[in-house]
Amino acid sequence: MSGFHAEATQRMLRLATEPLAPTSGVPQGRSRVWWPIRSILGQRELLGLLIRRDLKARYKDSALGFFWSLARPLLQLAIYFVVMGHFLQAAKGIPDFAVYVFAGLTAMGFFTETVGGGTGSILSNAGLVKKVHLPREVFPLASVGGGLFNFGVQFLVLILATIIAGRPPLHFDFFYLVPALLLLIVYATAAALLFSAINVYLRDMQYLVEVGTMLLFWASPVVYSWQMVSSIITSPLLLDVYTNNPLTLAVLGFQKAFWMAAPESSFPADLLLRILVALAVGVVCLFASHRVFLRLQGNFAQEL
């Protein structure tokens, strides 16, 4: 018996001297920083399948199918144009009010849909999360892809609306669309990653996100003008806080690109510089939200 204990003790001492080796496939050193991105890129095909599945599931068994992705923003435009624009006189002093409103609705619609869908994406795919080993980021990223698809549909309608109004965006300012759209994508992706992870532990998050996106909509110059806000807020500091909100800058970028009838006083000074600075800050926020997601994803299966 004593010989058995001696052999076991020697085996334990020998194991204690063995160096630990990673078993999860996660590389060490600098490669560890880029490993999650390479892992997501390796799942491009799965990401495409999830985007198509979500889009098909959204309009499954409906008679009009993808037409509903077009009908909702057009109905929104009609309501804001008639009720806000003419009944409540919001269109007063804003030429081509329909193009102005639809440019802002297109920008805010993408952000709201992406963040809302991304927040519930982990919960709605609980079965896959618990049974299949894959990068969990693909679920909120699939919401970003679905949001971009619907944005593409609304973008074509917006272009058509400017042509019908006789003011197609054939000017140099049309290129404001690129940084403004990048700004929306970066902040929407950061928010979708962060809130989807928190929502696993705190189920109230999806309702808080609904309230938050509604507040952000009304805090952005979609149905009223930035010029009106600048005439009401007399404090330069408060006006800068309002203007430098990333969503306000993105909406202003869309209006700069599509709203041909805009007076120059409709936009703040150095709009492009403000958008680029917000974009740089957004990239940092995206990196930070991804790190938080990686920290929280360890117990997803147990919480679900």
ZICOR-V881542 format. One line per field, one symbol per residue. psi: psi as a letter, one per 40 degrees, with the letter a starting at -180 (. if undefined). Layout:
psi->???
This chain:
psi->ddddddddddddddddehihhieeehiiaddddedddddddefdddddddddddddddfheidebeddeddddddddddddddddddefdehegifdddddddddddddddddddddddedddefddddddhhiheddddddddddddddddddddddddddddeegiggidededdddddddddddddddddddddddddgeedddddddddddddeeigdeiidddddddhehddddddddehdddddddddddddgdehideeiiifdddddddddddddddddddddddddeededddd.
